[in-house]
Amino acid sequence: MFAVVYRWRVIAGLEAEFEAGWRAGTERIAAEFGGWGSRLHKGDGDVYVAYAQWPDEATWRKAMETRMHHSDDAAREKYRRAIVPGSFETLFSGEVVADLLQPRPA
């Protein structure tokens, strides 16, 4: 399993738009590119962080090299409009060596 951590700053007042676009985009990434999903976290102020899982680094890299981050569909556009320009970062990527996250209760 491969994990990636991303960070964004979101324009004040556009948080709901960002979250909706992120959700739709993440669902699309899973369907089209083989991502295993993600968790989005809101920090202090305008900062959001997401933790995404992939089956392996090769699948993630292939998605990155394709249109995953260059698509102009409605979900990605909604998400992009809400981000402070230049604030998107990939903070970390690497192999998972231990996984103690528990499934969500039903």
LINGIQUI-V940637 format. One line per field, one symbol per residue. ss: DSSP state (H for helix, E for strand, L for the rest). phi: phi as a letter, one per 30 degrees, with the letter a starting at -180 (. if undefined). Layout:
# LINGIQUI-V940637
ss: ???
phi: ???
This chain:
# LINGIQUI-V940637
ss: LEEEEEEEEELLLLHHHHHHHHHHHHHHHHHHHLEEEEEEEELLLLEEEEEEEELLHHHHHHHHHLHHHLLLLHHHHHHHHHELLLLLEEEEEEELLLLLLLLLLL
phi: .bbbccbbccdejcedddddddddddddeddcbidcjabcbccdiccbbbcccbdadddddddddcdecbdcdddddeddddddeicdbcdablddcabcdcdddd
